[in-house]
Amino acid sequence: MSEAKNWKKKFLVDHPFCCFCGGRVRSVEPDHQPGRVFFRDRKWPEGFVFPSCEMCNRASRMSEDVVSLLTSYFADGENHKRYIARRDSVRINHPKVIQSLKMSANEKRREVERIGLLPGNGNTYSDLPIAKIDTDIWFPHFRMVGKKLALGLHYQCFQHPLPFGAAIYLSFSTNADFRMGHELKEILKAAPELVMPKRDKLMLGDQFAIRYGCSTELLASVFVINIQKRLIITALSVEDPYVLGSVPNENWVEGPFRW
């Protein structure tokens, strides 16, 4: 048996139940989160692999391809070819996603004035690499990616899956939000621990970084996840939502996946 097969067998023995659907289904596959599509040369970080059933593993693949179009534009060689292949796949499977990004020169002008960005020398407003986000089209994909990450990271913190009856709170911010002065300091007070992932000796902090905080008393955790410095996902997972009192219901995502 190969080293990879030996590792997979041991991993599934050590983590026998899927961490994404409440721990009621046996795990059959390791699931890398965030997905490999978010990283240059598909070099994903060590230690971010989670036990998954077949359905949970496959549930987020298209959403990962969609979100990676915003976060992972790679202009070099094979990375660019993979990016173009993902873009073409999304165009076929979710045509509205690509169409929704398009902005006229006047729309770009109004947006860059709003966020305080100006074209460089020799460039026009239409040349600026900005896109609009239609929340009805994009947020289901953001939520899928964010929820999958939150479920995996909660498992990593507490060594057991988030149970049914638990909840996840998600919010999303782009690099444009932070250019306009989005306040992150208050959130980071609850997430004091910093993780800078790596693969072998390659540091990946410029592509993916996490700040987090966990409460063993409340069985709750908060994560601030930075993907390619273009998308910030803030996730709060809590096993008993009532310990937090009143919460903004429209932002709560039902805990584990239910199939």
C-alpha positions, 0 to 999 in steps of 0.5 A, spaced: 500 500 500 502 506 498 504 512 503 498 516 500 493 510 501 496 509 508 495 516 510 488 516 508 486 510 511 489 512 518 486 519 517 479 516 516 480 511 522 482 517 527 476 521 524 471 516 523 465 521 522 464 527 517 465 533 520 460 537 516 453 534 517 453 533 524 458 527 525 452 522 524 455 519 517 461 515 517 467 519 513 470 516 507 474 522 504 479 527 506 476 534 504 481 540 503 479 546 506 479 552 503 479 548 496 485 547 492 483 552 487 484 558 491 492 557 491 497 558 486 500 551 483 495 548 487 499 548 493 494 548 499 496 549 506 498 543 511 493 541 517 487 544 513 484 537 512 477 534 514 473 528 515 468 528 510 462 524 507 462 523 499 456 528 499 459 533 503 466 533 500 462 534 493 457 539 495 462 546 495 466 544 489 462 549 484 461 554 489 469 554 490 470 555 483 465 561 483 468 564 489 475 563 486 474 567 480 474 573 485 480 571 489 485 568 485 486 571 479 493 568 477 496 570 470 502 566 470 503 559 466 499 553 468 495 557 474 492 562 468 490 556 464 487 553 470 483 559 472 481 560 465 478 553 465 474 554 471 472 561 469 469 557 462 466 552 467 462 557 471 460 560 465 457 554 462 454 552 469 452 558 472 452 564 466 449 569 470 455 569 475 459 571 469 454 576 467 453 579 473 460 582 474 460 586 468 460 594 469 460 599 464 465 605 464 460 610 468 459 604 473 466 603 474 467 611 475 461 612 480 464 606 484 471 608 484 469 615 486 465 612 492 471 607 494 477 613 493 480 609 487 483 612 481 486 609 474 493 609 474 497 613 468 495 611 461 489 607 464 481 609 463 476 607 468 474 601 464 481 598 465 480 598 472 480 591 475 473 592 479 467 588 479 460 589 482 457 583 486 450 582 485 448 579 492 442 574 490 447 571 485 454 571 489 452 570 496 449 563 496 456 561 493 460 565 499 455 562 504 457 555 502 464 556 502 464 560 509 459 555 512 464 549 509 470 553 512 467 554 519 464 547 520 471 544 519 475 549 523 470 548 529 471 541 528 479 543 529 478 547 535 473 542 539 475 535 536 468 534 534 463 536 529 458 542 530 452 538 532 445 539 529 441 545 533 448 549 533 448 555 528 453 559 524 453 566 523 457 569 517 459 575 514 463 577 508 467 583 506 471 585 500 478 589 499 473 594 497 470 594 503 477 595 507 479 601 502 473 604 505 475 604 512 471 597 514 472 596 521 476 590 523 479 591 530 473 590 534 472 583 531 479 581 531 479 582 539 475 576 539 480 572 535 487 574 538 490 567 535 494 568 528 495 562 524 499 563 518 499 556 514 504 553 510 506 547 505 513 544 506 517 550 507 513 555 503 509 560 507 502 561 504 500 567 509 499 572 503 494 567 500 490 565 506 491 567 513 486 566 520 485 569 526 481 565 531 478 565 538 475 559 542 471 558 548 471 551 551 466 554 556 461 556 551 463 551 546 463 557 541 469 560 536 470 566 532 474 565 525 477 571 521 479 568 514 483 572 509 483 569 502 488 572 497 487 579 501 481 580 497 475 576 501 474 576 508 470 571 511 468 572 519 465 566 522 462 565 529 460 558 530 456 556 537 453 549 539 448 553 543 445 559 540 441 561 546 447 563 550 448 569 546 441 572 547 438 576 541 442 574 534 441 577 527 437 572 524 438 573 517 445 572 517 445 565 521 446 559 517 443 552 519 449 548 523 451 542 519 449 540 512 442 536 512 442 531 506 
